[in-house]
Amino acid sequence: MDKSFLNLDILVRKIKVETKKQRNKETKIKFELRGKNMKTMMERKASEVKKLSISPKRQITIPQKFYTQLGFSRGAECEIRGKELIIRPIQENGGEFAEEILSDLIKEGFSGEELLRAFRSRQKQIRPAVEEMLKEAKKVAEGKASYFTLQEVFGEKGEK
């Protein structure tokens, strides 16, 4: 198995464990809020809410402050989460794992234009791989799939 894919597999497993912990924490907070049927003072300060109108063509305008603060530029992606619509800026490939990819390609003997082509090809594989990891992590968080613990992936704590 290629070393870069092994590293990606280890990253998948780490994300699965961390995602499950985070989902449990988020679920607990949601239940607490629903039970009280109100937001805490800290949450009110942390979030800002604006009402948006929807045109007859189903269009909305993102307030300038939100647009700038969140770094919108070319477009947005939408996600339905429960009864909420999440709108966030499209993230450009910002060089995720660039150093690791280049290191592996150089070790594999790539150089010059060939190195550049191989780098671009592998870089394009990152987002789909992470999206797949997140889908798997969601299944784990929902109890629909099994996962590996950090100890199973890395051995006992402190072991090198």
URQUI-V59206 format. One record per residue. N is the residue number from 0. RES is the residue in one letter. SS is DSSP state (2 for helix, 1 for strand, 0 for the rest). Layout:
# URQUI-V59206
n: [N | N]
res: [RES | RES]
ss: [SS | SS]
This chain:
# URQUI-V59206
n: [0 | 1 | 2 | 3 | 4 | 5 | 6 | 7 | 8 | 9 | 10 | 11 | 12 | 13 | 14 | 15 | 16 | 17 | 18 | 19 | 20 | 21 | 22 | 23 | 24 | 25 | 26 | 27 | 28 | 29 | 30 | 31 | 32 | 33 | 34 | 35 | 36 | 37 | 38 | 39 | 40 | 41 | 42 | 43 | 44 | 45 | 46 | 47 | 48 | 49 | 50 | 51 | 52 | 53 | 54 | 55 | 56 | 57 | 58 | 59 | 60 | 61 | 62 | 63 | 64 | 65 | 66 | 67 | 68 | 69 | 70 | 71 | 72 | 73 | 74 | 75 | 76 | 77 | 78 | 79 | 80 | 81 | 82 | 83 | 84 | 85 | 86 | 87 | 88 | 89 | 90 | 91 | 92 | 93 | 94 | 95 | 96 | 97 | 98 | 99 | 100 | 101 | 102 | 103 | 104 | 105 | 106 | 107 | 108 | 109 | 110 | 111 | 112 | 113 | 114 | 115 | 116 | 117 | 118 | 119 | 120 | 121 | 122 | 123 | 124 | 125 | 126 | 127 | 128 | 129 | 130 | 131 | 132 | 133 | 134 | 135 | 136 | 137 | 138 | 139 | 140 | 141 | 142 | 143 | 144 | 145 | 146 | 147 | 148 | 149 | 150 | 151 | 152 | 153 | 154 | 155 | 156 | 157 | 158 | 159]
res: [M | D | K | S | F | L | N | L | D | I | L | V | R | K | I | K | V | E | T | K | K | Q | R | N | K | E | T | K | I | K | F | E | L | R | G | K | N | M | K | T | M | M | E | R | K | A | S | E | V | K | K | L | S | I | S | P | K | R | Q | I | T | I | P | Q | K | F | Y | T | Q | L | G | F | S | R | G | A | E | C | E | I | R | G | K | E | L | I | I | R | P | I | Q | E | N | G | G | E | F | A | E | E | I | L | S | D | L | I | K | E | G | F | S | G | E | E | L | L | R | A | F | R | S | R | Q | K | Q | I | R | P | A | V | E | E | M | L | K | E | A | K | K | V | A | E | G | K | A | S | Y | F | T | L | Q | E | V | F | G | E | K | G | E | K]
ss: [0 | 0 | 2 | 2 | 2 | 2 | 2 | 2 | 2 | 2 | 2 | 2 | 2 | 2 | 2 | 2 | 2 | 2 | 2 | 2 | 2 | 2 | 2 | 2 | 2 | 2 | 2 | 2 | 2 | 2 | 2 | 2 | 2 | 2 | 2 | 2 | 0 | 0 | 0 | 0 | 2 | 2 | 2 | 2 | 2 | 2 | 0 | 0 | 0 | 0 | 0 | 0 | 0 | 0 | 0 | 0 | 0 | 0 | 0 | 0 | 0 | 0 | 0 | 2 | 2 | 2 | 2 | 2 | 2 | 2 | 0 | 0 | 0 | 0 | 0 | 1 | 1 | 1 | 1 | 1 | 1 | 0 | 0 | 1 | 1 | 1 | 1 | 1 | 1 | 0 | 0 | 0 | 0 | 0 | 0 | 0 | 0 | 2 | 2 | 2 | 2 | 2 | 2 | 2 | 2 | 2 | 2 | 0 | 0 | 0 | 0 | 2 | 2 | 2 | 2 | 2 | 2 | 2 | 2 | 2 | 2 | 2 | 2 | 2 | 2 | 2 | 2 | 2 | 2 | 2 | 2 | 2 | 2 | 2 | 2 | 2 | 2 | 2 | 2 | 2 | 2 | 0 | 0 | 0 | 0 | 0 | 0 | 0 | 0 | 2 | 2 | 2 | 2 | 2 | 0 | 0 | 0 | 0 | 0 | 0]
